């Protein structure tokens, strides 16, 4: 496995945090309240200039994020700018403002790849536990509005202590009742709002194991229809692959180093204030300023980004916490954003995704990941 | 510009569809991205060089000749290969015949 990944001349996709405003107050928000981040929005004209530069760099897709993107009154002017600059787009929303008229207009652009709506429960009571009162019905209505106009809609379920026992009902609602082809899951990260630490946001190890069991069972019932790039289901699958590799004596190729994320070789992000950042999980790592610094130069030469890509060369054997770990050779070190939040550097493994640590936490309760759960 | 696949020959003066994006990711190949369809075609180096010469003014015969400036060993078989490429791209709506009277 080569040390360096292929680096394209410019990013194919760019995440755009088009507004820092939000009309929700989700307890686990990763976006707001990050120290050292400026929460200020670029004007319409500045974004249109950014789109022109993205087009000149042959960027193919942009993701419109926030905050809540639909709060921008000029949203369709921005979308028109994206279309005029020969790009496609997708959108992430809490659904609160996504009316049928909005969905129709979005579909009429012909360039929208998908819209992601957040839904954490099968009922208002559960969904609104951490997302706030009155957020469930509009989210469900938004999904229906998107379905009616034939736009691909994905739903993101953030797993937390309050919905672990509701996961089967959420799955039934989304896949059986609403007929979605799939949905995705994750869990709260340590980024952002600090008040998440005061309440029931993070799962205990025992709860996390229960969430893994529930999702693994559902994944077996609905093969290929529950997606996960992070969170309990992703960890469950990754940890079992690592254990299988350990038992077989054949490490997973290319691992044993900090190879946990390849995003930085394919995409970039721009904050609401125009700052270039490697990804939305690293909002403090400013690489330059859109409109002032060349996108191509930032992409190819920003020292912090170059260093982030070099992270892949760092062997896990260089970390004391990894020494003697039986899964070291198949470990990726996981997300650099998570590592930065928890350890103040990207050049370490992310502690929250450590298999050995998780197993030790479970052992305190007489449990193990490898226990039969069905 | 019209899109008439059947009449493409070495005298055709073809132009690219300006709505498409040629994305050169490295020295070996490029992606031809159609934002309306969301589709991507991979072009090799020689196809990229031809694409860049499709200005609606030069004939395909002139373009094949000009390839000698960039590549060695451009032979008669190259003409047929270029015609096949042009017909494929035309079917995708990526290029069209330049019609001065249109």
Interface residues (C-beta under 8 A of the other chain):
Chain A: X6 X8 X9 X10 X12 X55 X58 X60 X83 X86 X87 X88 X110 X111 X113
Chain B: X19 X20 X21 X22 X23 X24 X25 X26 X31 X33 X35 X36 X38 X40
